[in-house]
Amino acid sequence: MEVLGPKTITMTPPSCSAILTGSGDETGWGIPSVQTVLMSLPAFASGVSEALKIQGKNDVTVMGLAGDGGTFDIGLQALSGAIERGHKALFICYNNEAYMNTGNQRSSATTLGAATKTTPTGKKEVAKDIDFMLLHTPLAYQATASVANMKDLKRKIAKAAAKDGPSFIHIMTPCPSGWKFPTEQAIQVAKLAVKCGMWLQFEREDGKITINQKPTDWGAVSTYIGMQKRFNRINPETIASITEAAKKRYETLMKLGEIECL
């Protein structure tokens, strides 16, 4: 909100952020806000965006804020439709890699090997790569970001809000209670994820991909995983597989950066 300012309308689905939005006439945002149904936040945003266009209010930002459950899974169809139709709105996904609001159940964003309430022995599937999926959509702006680099996050939010079309920002948001590490280590965990390549920092604008921060220590993947008790049951073979997958993802991103995307 420091970046977007008071001329913003926001909405959230049922999620951890819903406690801020509220469910009635009162809200913690201090701006117009609404709690949507879980699967339809982008549809709500589409309607608000079109209403503002009809009213000639082109200086108002429509922002949807959803977790990975409401973005990767239950809200994916509505997000895809909103992007395809080209509505002017900023969609933000704060990714804490599970359905944390309802007690930490696995989502398609949950990392391979991570324990949740519904994967107590560790998730058996790799996480959905929503960023690479959305590279093939006509977004006006797309970026990843991290709570460990607020300057970069603010810059990307400002860019996204200025676009005349749909924008998507994917933010890594470590969850101390769900990932099982001390609260004071949240920023340290987020920084380490970028350092070891588990979280890639990039943006796509005008058909070009820019990598904002390169991984510097692939060997730190094991340290990153070791800081989180949700990985207590993981074995060295799975850690090696996760590291190799992270390397390949970065290599693919570098190759994509050499060509123009949609």
N, C-alpha and C positions, 0 to 999 in steps of 0.2 A: 504493500500500500504506500510505502514511502516513495516508490517509483511511480506507481500508477496514479496516485492522487485521488481526490474525492469524487471525480467524475467517473466512477467505476461502479458497475453492477456485478455482484459476484454470486455464485451458487455452488453448493456442495451436495453430494449425495450422502446418504447415511455412511458415516466413516468416523475416524478419529477427529477430523476437523468439524464434524457436525456439532460438537459441543460449543464451538465458536459461533457457528451460524445460528443455532437455535432452531426451534420448530414452530414458532408463532410470530408475534409482532415484535418481539425483542431479539436483538442480535448483538454479538460482541464485535462485529465488523466496524460499525459506525458509518456504514454506507448501505444502500439497498442490497438485500441479500435474500436468498431463498434456499431451503433445503429441498432438493428434488428427490424423486424415486431413484433407486440405486442404478437401474439400467439405462436411465434416460437423461442424464445431465447434459450431454451435447445436444439433445433435442430441445431441452429447455433453453439452452444458450442460443440455439439457432432461431427460435421464436423471438427471443428478446432482441437479438441482433437485427432481425428483419423489421421488428416493430420500430426500433430506433431509426432504421434507414427510412421508413415511411414517414416518420416524424421529422426527418432532416437533422437528427441529432448525431452528427458524425464525430463529435468530440468525446463521446462516452465509450469507455472500454468495457466489453463484456468478458468476464473471466470465470472460467470453470475450474474448480480445484478438487481433484479426486485422488484417491489412493490407487494402488496397483490393482486391487480387486475391482474397483469401479472403472478402471481404464483398460487393463490387460484382458479382463475376463468379462464381467457382467455388462460393462459399458462399451465394449469394443465395437459392437455393431452400430450403435448410435454415433460414436466418434468417427467411424469410417464414413457414415452417411453425411455428417456435418462437414467433414473435410472435402468429400466429393462434390457437395453442393456449393462449396466456397464461401460459407458464412464468415463474416468478420468477427472473430472471437479468439481469445487466448485460452488454450486448454493447458492446464498444468497438472502433471502427475507427480505426486510425492510418493516415492517408492520405498516402502519399508518391508517389502518382500513377503507379505502375508496379510491375511485378514486380521489385523491387530485389534480392530474395534470390537470384534466378537470373540476375542480370546486366543488369537494366534493360530488360525488354520492356514494350511498351505494355499497359495495362489499359484498361477502360472509364472509369476515373477520370482517365486522362491528358488534359491540357489540349490543346485544338486548337492545332496548330502545333508542339508539343513533339517534339523528336527523341528516339528511343529506339533500342535495338538492332534492333527490328523496324519502326520508322518512322524510318529515318535521314534522310529529307528533311522530316520533320515530320508529325505525325498529321493526318489529313484529316477526322476526325470530332470532333464536340463531345463533351465528357465527359458521362457519365451523371449525372443529378441525383438521387442516391439519397435526399437529404434530403426533396425534394418528393415522391418516391415513397412514402417512409415516413410522410409526413403523413396518408396515407390508410389507415393501419393502426392497430389498437387498442393502441398502445404506452402504457404507464403513464407514461412520461417519455421525451422526446426532446430532444437538444441538440446543438449544434455547439460546438467549443472549439478552442483553439490553444495550441501549446507556448509561445507568446509571452506568454500570460496565465495563469500557473499558479494564481493566486488564484481566477480564474473557473473554471478546470478543476477544481480541488479542490471548489469549491462545488457544481458540477454532478455530480461523482462521488458526493458525499455525498447529494444529492437522489435520484439514480438508485438508489443502494443501499437507500434507505429505502422504495422503492415495492414494493407487493405485486403484482408483475407484471413483464413484460418492459420493459427500458429500453435505450435506444440512445444512445451518445455518439460523435460523429464528430469526430475531432481532426485538424487540419491539421498535418502533420509534414514540413517541408522536408527533403529528402535532399541533402546537399552533393555526394556522389559522383554521384548520378543526375541532379540538376538542374544540376550543374556550376557551383558557386560556392564560394568559400573557406569552410571549416568555421566560422570565427569570425563569419560573416555570417548564420548560420542563424536566429537570433532576429530580426535586422533584416529578413530576407526575410519571416518569418512576420508581423511587425508591419505591414509594408508591404502584405501581402495583405489584411489587414483594413481598413487605411486606404483603399485604392483600390477596395474592394468585390469583389475577387476571392475573398474568403472572408467569408461572412456569419456573424455571431455571434448565435445566437438559441436559444430553448428553447421547448418545447411542454409544457404541464402543465395538467391539468384542462380540456382542450379549448381552451386559449388559447395564442396565440403571443406571445412577448415578444422584441423585438429588443434584444440586450444592448449592442451597440456599432454605431453607424451609420457607414457609409463617409463620409469627409470630403474625398476628393480623387480623383475619377474620372480625372483627368489623369495620376495616378501609375501607372496600369496599364502604360504604356510603360516607366516606370522599373523597375517590378517585373519585367517581362519582360526588360528589358535587363540585369538583374543575373544572369541565368541563361543560360549558354552553350547549354543545350538548345534555346533559341529562336533560335540564330544564323541559321537559314534563314528566319525568319518575315518577312513583308512588312508594310508599313504598313496595307494593306487588312485583313489578318487581325487585326492589333492593334485596329483600329477596330471590327471585328466582335466581337471578344472583349469590348471595353469596352461596346459597346451591349448585348450579351447579359447582362453583369453588371448593368447598369442595370435592364434589364427584369426580371431575377430579383429584384432588390431591390424593385422596384415591386410585383411579384406577392406577395412576402413581406409587404409593408406592407398590401396589400389582404386577405391571408389573416389578418393580425393583427386585423382588424376583425370577423371572423366566428368562430364556434366550429367547431373541427375535431373529428374523431373522438376 
